Amino acid sequence: MKTVILGTAHGSNVAGKRSPDGRLREFKYSREICHMVREQLTERGIRCIIDIEDDLEPSLSGRVARVNRLATKHGDCIYVSIHNNAAGSDGQWHSARGFSVFVSPNASTQSKLLATTLLNTATGMNLQGNRHYPSTGYHIKSLAVCRDTCCPAVLTENLFQDNREDVDFLLSAEGRKTIAQLHTQAILAFLNA
């Protein structure tokens, strides 16, 4: 049985990482979505673990080491790190909107397939926003949690924490449900492919 490891975004001890009005805090939002997805996957008989349960951010190497320990312990795993995007670091509102997914330059075929499945699911839910997608659909960036983990790994950016409309949607009951369902549906589709 595959194990799904869900990755939380940052921690309460990381400066910034919030909407300009402070309503959305990425660390808190990510953990809430991770818990919702874990519940949905567990109900369907999928083993699901959240990488960091508390609100503090370990070092990136500490996070990667934890994921790799879990992957070694449980065997056949995938890792999905759940975040919110930001167009700037200036504490201002911006116009960029929508979902995106990242893999590392050394991404495995399985990582790329997982990223494509997530993107296709997001597109089907009309979450693509106004961003340009590369020809692959997914973005390639050397992110430690994708690059240095020993299992297929992706990082999702679930809309923009510095876009008013995205924040309003993310914080609504419908928005939370949609983002959780996006991850659950895509993970199930990947596991059943």
C-alpha positions as protocol buffer text, in pm:
chain_id: "A"
residue {
  index: 1
  type: MET
  ca { x: 0 y: 0 z: 0 }
}
residue {
  index: 2
  type: LYS
  ca { x: 131 y: 345 z: -91 }
}
residue {
  index: 3
  type: THR
  ca { x: 171 y: 597 z: 188 }
}
residue {
  index: 4
  type: VAL
  ca { x: 90 y: 962 z: 124 }
}
residue {
  index: 5
  type: ILE
  ca { x: 301 y: 1212 z: 315 }
}
residue {
  index: 6
  type: LEU
  ca { x: 151 y: 1561 z: 320 }
}
residue {
  index: 7
  type: GLY
  ca { x: 387 y: 1853 z: 364 }
}
residue {
  index: 8
  type: THR
  ca { x: 296 y: 2157 z: 566 }
}
residue {
  index: 9
  type: ALA
  ca { x: 407 y: 2507 z: 465 }
}
residue {
  index: 10
  type: HIS
  ca { x: 663 y: 2688 z: 677 }
}
residue {
  index: 11
  type: GLY
  ca { x: 580 y: 2758 z: 1041 }
}
residue {
  index: 12
  type: SER
  ca { x: 445 y: 3025 z: 1276 }
}
residue {
  index: 13
  type: ASN
  ca { x: 808 y: 3124 z: 1340 }
}
residue {
  index: 14
  type: VAL
  ca { x: 869 y: 3225 z: 974 }
}
residue {
  index: 15
  type: ALA
  ca { x: 824 y: 3597 z: 907 }
}
residue {
  index: 16
  type: GLY
  ca { x: 582 y: 3706 z: 635 }
}
residue {
  index: 17
  type: LYS
  ca { x: 397 y: 3420 z: 466 }
}
residue {
  index: 18
  type: ARG
  ca { x: 57 y: 3582 z: 512 }
}
residue {
  index: 19
  type: SER
  ca { x: -197 y: 3795 z: 329 }
}
residue {
  index: 20
  type: PRO
  ca { x: -139 y: 4174 z: 344 }
}
residue {
  index: 21
  type: ASP
  ca { x: -439 y: 4209 z: 578 }
}
residue {
  index: 22
  type: GLY
  ca { x: -321 y: 3919 z: 798 }
}
residue {
  index: 23
  type: ARG
  ca { x: -638 y: 3714 z: 751 }
}
residue {
  index: 24
  type: LEU
  ca { x: -459 y: 3423 z: 585 }
}
residue {
  index: 25
  type: ARG
  ca { x: -148 y: 3277 z: 752 }
}
residue {
  index: 26
  type: GLU
  ca { x: 14 y: 3021 z: 524 }
}
residue {
  index: 27
  type: PHE
  ca { x: 139 y: 2790 z: 801 }
}
residue {
  index: 28
  type: LYS
  ca { x: -209 y: 2767 z: 953 }
}
residue {
  index: 29
  type: TYR
  ca { x: -393 y: 2731 z: 621 }
}
residue {
  index: 30
  type: SER
  ca { x: -158 y: 2459 z: 499 }
}
residue {
  index: 31
  type: ARG
  ca { x: -201 y: 2256 z: 816 }
}
residue {
  index: 32
  type: GLU
  ca { x: -579 y: 2288 z: 798 }
}
residue {
  index: 33
  type: ILE
  ca { x: -584 y: 2163 z: 437 }
}
residue {
  index: 34
  type: CYS
  ca { x: -340 y: 1881 z: 522 }
}
residue {
  index: 35
  type: HIS
  ca { x: -572 y: 1763 z: 801 }
}
residue {
  index: 36
  type: MET
  ca { x: -874 y: 1775 z: 570 }
}
residue {
  index: 37
  type: VAL
  ca { x: -694 y: 1579 z: 298 }
}
residue {
  index: 38
  type: ARG
  ca { x: -563 y: 1325 z: 549 }
}
residue {
  index: 39
  type: GLU
  ca { x: -916 y: 1267 z: 678 }
}
residue {
  index: 40
  type: GLN
  ca { x: -1052 y: 1224 z: 323 }
}
residue {
  index: 41
  type: LEU
  ca { x: -774 y: 983 z: 222 }
}
residue {
  index: 42
  type: THR
  ca { x: -794 y: 785 z: 546 }
}
residue {
  index: 43
  type: GLU
  ca { x: -1170 y: 739 z: 492 }
}
residue {
  index: 44
  type: ARG
  ca { x: -1079 y: 576 z: 160 }
}
residue {
  index: 45
  type: GLY
  ca { x: -830 y: 337 z: 318 }
}
residue {
  index: 46
  type: ILE
  ca { x: -513 y: 528 z: 224 }
}
residue {
  index: 47
  type: ARG
  ca { x: -233 y: 557 z: 481 }
}
residue {
  index: 48
  type: CYS
  ca { x: -164 y: 930 z: 515 }
}
residue {
  index: 49
  type: ILE
  ca { x: 89 y: 1111 z: 736 }
}
residue {
  index: 50
  type: ILE
  ca { x: 146 y: 1484 z: 789 }
}
residue {
  index: 51
  type: ASP
  ca { x: 516 y: 1570 z: 793 }
}
residue {
  index: 52
  type: ILE
  ca { x: 515 y: 1837 z: 1067 }
}
residue {
  index: 53
  type: GLU
  ca { x: 221 y: 1843 z: 1309 }
}
residue {
  index: 54
  type: ASP
  ca { x: 326 y: 2139 z: 1523 }
}
residue {
  index: 55
  type: ASP
  ca { x: 333 y: 2505 z: 1416 }
}
residue {
  index: 56
  type: LEU
  ca { x: 710 y: 2549 z: 1406 }
}
residue {
  index: 57
  type: GLU
  ca { x: 930 y: 2530 z: 1098 }
}
residue {
  index: 58
  type: PRO
  ca { x: 1227 y: 2299 z: 1123 }
}
residue {
  index: 59
  type: SER
  ca { x: 1525 y: 2361 z: 900 }
}
residue {
  index: 60
  type: LEU
  ca { x: 1474 y: 2247 z: 542 }
}
residue {
  index: 61
  type: SER
  ca { x: 1730 y: 1973 z: 598 }
}
residue {
  index: 62
  type: GLY
  ca { x: 1537 y: 1869 z: 911 }
}
residue {
  index: 63
  type: ARG
  ca { x: 1211 y: 1853 z: 718 }
}
residue {
  index: 64
  type: VAL
  ca { x: 1370 y: 1655 z: 434 }
}
residue {
  index: 65
  type: ALA
  ca { x: 1529 y: 1416 z: 685 }
}
residue {
  index: 66
  type: ARG
  ca { x: 1188 y: 1358 z: 849 }
}
residue {
  index: 67
  type: VAL
  ca { x: 1020 y: 1288 z: 514 }
}
residue {
  index: 68
  type: ASN
  ca { x: 1301 y: 1052 z: 416 }
}
residue {
  index: 69
  type: ARG
  ca { x: 1273 y: 865 z: 749 }
}
residue {
  index: 70
  type: LEU
  ca { x: 897 y: 827 z: 695 }
}
residue {
  index: 71
  type: ALA
  ca { x: 949 y: 712 z: 335 }
}
residue {
  index: 72
  type: THR
  ca { x: 1210 y: 458 z: 444 }
}
residue {
  index: 73
  type: LYS
  ca { x: 987 y: 330 z: 724 }
}
residue {
  index: 74
  type: HIS
  ca { x: 670 y: 299 z: 515 }
}
residue {
  index: 75
  type: GLY
  ca { x: 819 y: 204 z: 179 }
}
residue {
  index: 76
  type: ASP
  ca { x: 617 y: 304 z: -126 }
}
residue {
  index: 77
  type: CYS
  ca { x: 544 y: 676 z: -63 }
}
residue {
  index: 78
  type: ILE
  ca { x: 461 y: 1001 z: -234 }
}
residue {
  index: 79
  type: TYR
  ca { x: 513 y: 1349 z: -86 }
}
residue {
  index: 80
  type: VAL
  ca { x: 284 y: 1646 z: -155 }
}
residue {
  index: 81
  type: SER
  ca { x: 386 y: 1974 z: 8 }
}
residue {
  index: 82
  type: ILE
  ca { x: 90 y: 2216 z: 30 }
}
residue {
  index: 83
  type: HIS
  ca { x: 150 y: 2593 z: 14 }
}
residue {
  index: 84
  type: ASN
  ca { x: -1 y: 2928 z: -88 }
}
residue {
  index: 85
  type: ASN
  ca { x: 175 y: 3138 z: -348 }
}
residue {
  index: 86
  type: ALA
  ca { x: 275 y: 3505 z: -332 }
}
residue {
  index: 87
  type: ALA
  ca { x: 347 y: 3744 z: -620 }
}
residue {
  index: 88
  type: GLY
  ca { x: 559 y: 3974 z: -403 }
}
residue {
  index: 89
  type: SER
  ca { x: 722 y: 4009 z: -65 }
}
residue {
  index: 90
  type: ASP
  ca { x: 623 y: 4373 z: -19 }
}
residue {
  index: 91
  type: GLY
  ca { x: 310 y: 4320 z: 193 }
}
residue {
  index: 92
  type: GLN
  ca { x: 90 y: 4462 z: -87 }
}
residue {
  index: 93
  type: TRP
  ca { x: -196 y: 4313 z: -287 }
}
residue {
  index: 94
  type: HIS
  ca { x: -112 y: 4185 z: -636 }
}
residue {
  index: 95
  type: SER
  ca { x: -307 y: 4064 z: -939 }
}
residue {
  index: 96
  type: ALA
  ca { x: -155 y: 3715 z: -992 }
}
residue {
  index: 97
  type: ARG
  ca { x: -405 y: 3436 z: -929 }
}
residue {
  index: 98
  type: GLY
  ca { x: -436 y: 3063 z: -951 }
}
residue {
  index: 99
  type: PHE
  ca { x: -290 y: 2720 z: -883 }
}
residue {
  index: 100
  type: SER
  ca { x: 53 y: 2591 z: -976 }
}
residue {
  index: 101
  type: VAL
  ca { x: 264 y: 2286 z: -901 }
}
residue {
  index: 102
  type: PHE
  ca { x: 642 y: 2242 z: -883 }
}
residue {
  index: 103
  type: VAL
  ca { x: 886 y: 1957 z: -928 }
}
residue {
  index: 104
  type: SER
  ca { x: 1265 y: 1963 z: -898 }
}
residue {
  index: 105
  type: PRO
  ca { x: 1510 y: 1950 z: -1191 }
}
residue {
  index: 106
  type: ASN
  ca { x: 1596 y: 1592 z: -1085 }
}
residue {
  index: 107
  type: ALA
  ca { x: 1226 y: 1492 z: -1069 }
}
residue {
  index: 108
  type: SER
  ca { x: 1139 y: 1130 z: -1133 }
}
residue {
  index: 109
  type: THR
  ca { x: 883 y: 1025 z: -1392 }
}
residue {
  index: 110
  type: GLN
  ca { x: 644 y: 957 z: -1101 }
}
residue {
  index: 111
  type: SER
  ca { x: 693 y: 1310 z: -962 }
}
residue {
  index: 112
  type: LYS
  ca { x: 612 y: 1455 z: -1304 }
}
residue {
  index: 113
  type: LEU
  ca { x: 306 y: 1233 z: -1339 }
}
residue {
  index: 114
  type: LEU
  ca { x: 184 y: 1338 z: -993 }
}
residue {
  index: 115
  type: ALA
  ca { x: 238 y: 1706 z: -1084 }
}
residue {
  index: 116
  type: THR
  ca { x: 49 y: 1662 z: -1411 }
}
residue {
  index: 117
  type: THR
  ca { x: -238 y: 1488 z: -1231 }
}
residue {
  index: 118
  type: LEU
  ca { x: -262 y: 1772 z: -978 }
}
residue {
  index: 119
  type: LEU
  ca { x: -255 y: 2035 z: -1254 }
}
residue {
  index: 120
  type: ASN
  ca { x: -519 y: 1857 z: -1461 }
}
residue {
  index: 121
  type: THR
  ca { x: -742 y: 1827 z: -1155 }
}
residue {
  index: 122
  type: ALA
  ca { x: -696 y: 2197 z: -1071 }
}
residue {
  index: 123
  type: THR
  ca { x: -772 y: 2294 z: -1431 }
}
residue {
  index: 124
  type: GLY
  ca { x: -1087 y: 2081 z: -1423 }
}
residue {
  index: 125
  type: MET
  ca { x: -1191 y: 2274 z: -1110 }
}
residue {
  index: 126
  type: ASN
  ca { x: -1125 y: 2607 z: -1289 }
}
residue {
  index: 127
  type: LEU
  ca { x: -838 y: 2703 z: -1055 }
}
residue {
  index: 128
  type: GLN
  ca { x: -577 y: 2788 z: -1318 }
}
residue {
  index: 129
  type: GLY
  ca { x: -614 y: 3165 z: -1261 }
}
residue {
  index: 130
  type: ASN
  ca { x: -430 y: 3415 z: -1479 }
}
residue {
  index: 131
  type: ARG
  ca { x: -81 y: 3263 z: -1465 }
}
residue {
  index: 132
  type: HIS
  ca { x: 129 y: 3143 z: -1755 }
}
residue {
  index: 133
  type: TYR
  ca { x: 202 y: 2770 z: -1741 }
}
residue {
  index: 134
  type: PRO
  ca { x: 518 y: 2628 z: -1895 }
}
residue {
  index: 135
  type: SER
  ca { x: 477 y: 2376 z: -2177 }
}
residue {
  index: 136
  type: THR
  ca { x: 507 y: 2091 z: -1925 }
}
residue {
  index: 137
  type: GLY
  ca { x: 221 y: 2239 z: -1721 }
}
residue {
  index: 138
  type: TYR
  ca { x: 426 y: 2213 z: -1403 }
}
residue {
  index: 139
  type: HIS
  ca { x: 708 y: 2442 z: -1295 }
}
residue {
  index: 140
  type: ILE
  ca { x: 1062 y: 2317 z: -1241 }
}
residue {
  index: 141
  type: LYS
  ca { x: 1252 y: 2469 z: -949 }
}
residue {
  index: 142
  type: SER
  ca { x: 1524 y: 2340 z: -719 }
}
residue {
  index: 143
  type: LEU
  ca { x: 1317 y: 2321 z: -399 }
}
residue {
  index: 144
  type: ALA
  ca { x: 1476 y: 2112 z: -122 }
}
residue {
  index: 145
  type: VAL
  ca { x: 1153 y: 1928 z: -32 }
}
residue {
  index: 146
  type: CYS
  ca { x: 1123 y: 1807 z: -392 }
}
residue {
  index: 147
  type: ARG
  ca { x: 1492 y: 1778 z: -480 }
}
residue {
  index: 148
  type: ASP
  ca { x: 1625 y: 1599 z: -170 }
}
residue {
  index: 149
  type: THR
  ca { x: 1342 y: 1366 z: -74 }
}
residue {
  index: 150
  type: CYS
  ca { x: 1378 y: 996 z: -160 }
}
residue {
  index: 151
  type: CYS
  ca { x: 1024 y: 950 z: -295 }
}
residue {
  index: 152
  type: PRO
  ca { x: 817 y: 1111 z: -571 }
}
residue {
  index: 153
  type: ALA
  ca { x: 759 y: 1468 z: -453 }
}
residue {
  index: 154
  type: VAL
  ca { x: 575 y: 1782 z: -562 }
}
residue {
  index: 155
  type: LEU
  ca { x: 499 y: 2121 z: -408 }
}
residue {
  index: 156
  type: THR
  ca { x: 160 y: 2281 z: -474 }
}
residue {
  index: 157
  type: GLU
  ca { x: 95 y: 2654 z: -464 }
}
residue {
  index: 158
  type: ASN
  ca { x: -274 y: 2692 z: -394 }
}
residue {
  index: 159
  type: LEU
  ca { x: -371 y: 3034 z: -520 }
}
residue {
  index: 160
  type: PHE
  ca { x: -215 y: 3359 z: -401 }
}
residue {
  index: 161
  type: GLN
  ca { x: -207 y: 3487 z: -45 }
}
residue {
  index: 162
  type: ASP
  ca { x: -151 y: 3840 z: -181 }
}
residue {
  index: 163
  type: ASN
  ca { x: -452 y: 3850 z: -415 }
}
residue {
  index: 164
  type: ARG
  ca { x: -776 y: 3969 z: -251 }
}
residue {
  index: 165
  type: GLU
  ca { x: -1007 y: 3747 z: -456 }
}
residue {
  index: 166
  type: ASP
  ca { x: -792 y: 3438 z: -400 }
}
residue {
  index: 167
  type: VAL
  ca { x: -774 y: 3505 z: -25 }
}
residue {
  index: 168
  type: ASP
  ca { x: -1150 y: 3554 z: -1 }
}
residue {
  index: 169
  type: PHE
  ca { x: -1200 y: 3222 z: -182 }
}
residue {
  index: 170
  type: LEU
  ca { x: -932 y: 3034 z: 16 }
}
residue {
  index: 171
  type: LEU
  ca { x: -1083 y: 3141 z: 349 }
}
residue {
  index: 172
  type: SER
  ca { x: -1441 y: 3056 z: 253 }
}
residue {
  index: 173
  type: ALA
  ca { x: -1592 y: 2718 z: 340 }
}
residue {
  index: 174
  type: GLU
  ca { x: -1625 y: 2648 z: -33 }
}
residue {
  index: 175
  type: GLY
  ca { x: -1261 y: 2741 z: -93 }
}
residue {
  index: 176
  type: ARG
  ca { x: -1126 y: 2519 z: 182 }
}
residue {
  index: 177
  type: LYS
  ca { x: -1340 y: 2231 z: 61 }
}
residue {
  index: 178
  type: THR
  ca { x: -1228 y: 2286 z: -301 }
}
residue {
  index: 179
  type: ILE
  ca { x: -855 y: 2296 z: -220 }
}
residue {
  index: 180
  type: ALA
  ca { x: -881 y: 1984 z: -5 }
}
residue {
  index: 181
  type: GLN
  ca { x: -1084 y: 1802 z: -273 }
}
residue {
  index: 182
  type: LEU
  ca { x: -834 y: 1904 z: -540 }
}
residue {
  index: 183
  type: HIS
  ca { x: -554 y: 1729 z: -351 }
}
residue {
  index: 184
  type: THR
  ca { x: -763 y: 1427 z: -254 }
}
residue {
  index: 185
  type: GLN
  ca { x: -899 y: 1370 z: -605 }
}
residue {
  index: 186
  type: ALA
  ca { x: -560 y: 1413 z: -771 }
}
residue {
  index: 187
  type: ILE
  ca { x: -382 y: 1186 z: -524 }
}
residue {
  index: 188
  type: LEU
  ca { x: -646 y: 916 z: -565 }
}
residue {
  index: 189
  type: ALA
  ca { x: -627 y: 945 z: -944 }
}
residue {
  index: 190
  type: PHE
  ca { x: -248 y: 913 z: -929 }
}
residue {
  index: 191
  type: LEU
  ca { x: -262 y: 614 z: -696 }
}
residue {
  index: 192
  type: ASN
  ca { x: -520 y: 440 z: -914 }
}
residue {
  index: 193
  type: ALA
  ca { x: -342 y: 509 z: -1247 }
}
